[in-house]
Amino acid sequence: MNYIGIDIGSTCSKTTVMNDNTDILMQFVQPTGWSSVDTAETIRRKLLDDGIDAHKTSCVATGYGRVAVPFADKTVTEITCHAKGACEIFSCRDMTVIDIGGQDTKIVSIEDGMVKDFIMNDKCSAGTGRFLEVMANTLTMSPDELFELAAKGGDTSISSLCTVFAESEVISLIGRGEKKENIAFAVVDSIVKKVAAQARRMSGGPAVALTGGLCDSVYIRSALSRALQSDVVSNKQGRYAGSIGAALCAIKEDSR
C-alpha cells in the first residue's frame, strides 16, 4: 500500500509517496503560488498521472496550507512532521533541527524521537528564505550566487533585523561603494546570526541538522557550524523533511 505526505509551504510544496516499508517511491517539489487550493489540485493530478489516486490512498497534509488539501485524511502540524522526517532522514532520535523556510524559521528540539520544544520565527522575515530572496534581488543576483560571493567577503555587517531597514542598509552600502562580496557576506552573516541565536536557546541533543530549502547550501551549513561551534549536518532529502514526516504519519494512522 502507498502513503502520501504533502507539505504545502509558503513558498514551495513538497510531496513524498512511501510504501509500507517506508521506501520512498516518488518525490516532487513545486512552487506553492498564490493559492494553496490550486497547488493541492496540481499535486493530485500529478499523482494521478503516475497512477496514484489520492482519494483512494492514505494521505496526511502539513505545512502552511495543510487545510487546503481536500483529499487529505488528516492534517498534522509542521513541527511534528519536520521532527519525524528529520529523525528518519538522519537516523537520529536526539537532535536539534533547524529548518529555514520561505516565511519562517523553525528550531525543533527532539528527544527520543519526540518533540521536546520548538521556536518558530513567524512574526518577521529576518533569518528566512524571504529575507535572503529580497537581499539577493537588491544585489541583482540569485541566492546561490549570493552564497558564492559571500564566501569571498567579510568585514561588513548589517545591524537591522527588519527586512525593510536591512534592505535600506544594503542600498546604502552599495551607494558607498562597498565591495559586493562584502555586502553578500553581511547579508548571509545576519541570517546565520539570527538563526544561531534562536538555536542556542534550545536544549536539544548534540546533533544539529539543517533542513528546508537552504539545506543544500554548503556555505550556510559551514557558517552555522562556526556560529554554533557544532557540526551542522544536512542531506539532500532535507528539503522534504516535512512531507516525509507527513507520509510517516499516514503510515502510523493507517496502522491503528
Buried (B, 14 or more C-beta within 10 A) or exposed (E): EBBBBBBBBBBBBBBBBBEEEEEBBBBBBBEBEEEBEEBBBBBBEBBEEEEBEBEEBBBBBBBBBBBBBEBBBBBBBBBBBBBBBBBBBBEBBBBBBBBBBBBBBBBBBBBEBEBBBBBBBBEBBBBBBBBBBBBBEBBEBEBEEBBBBBBEBEEBBBEBBEBEEBBBBBEEBEEEEBBBBBBBBBBBBBBBBBBBBBBEEBEBBEBBBBBBBBBBBEBBBBBBBEBBEBEBBBBEBBBBBBBBBBBBBBBBBBEE
